[in-house]
Structures are given as C-alpha cells and as structure tokens.
Amino acid sequence: MALLKILQYPDPRLKRKAVPVKDVHDPEIQRIIDDMFKTMYAKKHCAGLSSTQLDLEIPWAITVIDESADNKQPMCLINPEIISTEGTATYSEACMSVYPSEISAKVTRPEKVTFRALDHNGDKIEMTAEGFFAICFQHEFDHLNGKLFIDHLSPLKRKLVDKKIKKVRKQQQ
Ligand code: NI
C-alpha cells in the first residue's frame, strides 16, 4: 500500500468529475481503495477522502469515510448517488485539499440524505445519513463532482477565505 498525494486548492484537477467504476473487483480499483484508506488514516482529523482530491490518473468514483474518533468505522462508497434529501443544517467544514486546517467555513446543506452506492465488495448499499455523517457524505459527494466546500460560500466570504489561505500558506513557507 502507498500513501497518495492529496491535491491542494487551487489545483485545477480538484474540479475533475469522478469516473464511474465498472468493476469493483478490478485489482487496480481494490489497490486504490486500500491506498485511500491508508492515506485517510495517516492524516489527523480526516473523516473522509475522495479520489478526485488525489494524484490519480483516473479519478474513479470512490470515497472513503470514517467519522468515528477511533478510526474503527471504515466505509467505502463507490459510484454514490443521492436519492433524496431533507431539511437544512449548518456546520463548520474544513478539507484536506483546502489546507491548512484552520481554514474552515460554515456551509448550509440538507440535514438528512438518503443515498445508494456500492461497497468495496460491490454490494449495494442504501442508507439515510444524519448529523455529522450526512455532512461528511455530502462534502465527499461534492468532491466527486469537482466541488469544494468553499464553492458553497458567497462571493464575499469566498474572497475572505481565499485571502486567508494565501496569508496562512505564506506564513508557513
Ligand atoms: Ni474535502
């Protein structure tokens, strides 16, 4: 297994749309899933990672999520689709591709989301996510569609966040 490089905003590859996986059992796909879990667990406070934020030639539609504090709930979602949503909730979000971690912003999204996907065995999953898991899922689902959490911000807030990113990254050089 290998650690994958996490692309950093504003890398244009973050805008790529994921390519649906045809054969979950393809060894290449299984290797990418393993590498994605390894990369996620190597980062502190990383609850999810999507293929489109990684230095991969083909960004297959794969997301890994583990929202538990002790890294004991690994979940792999392949070719996810949203079936329905309900309500609204506002959470402060951050992202491994919009680093450093002090860059966070409040994003309003549906509170509940029902989705379907395939797991790492190719079995069908259908579930309704709520709370933090619902936010994680939607954040990752956005990644697979080439969207970052900062794309949800108003132009003014976005400008402020962009400024902050430049400032913090400059300080860290
Ligand atoms: Ni992210």
Boltz pocket constraint, residues with backbone or C-beta under 6 A from the ligand:
constraints:
  - pocket:
      binder: B
      contacts: [[A, 48], [A, 94], [A, 95], [A, 96], [A, 97], [A, 139], [A, 143]]
      max_distance: 6.0
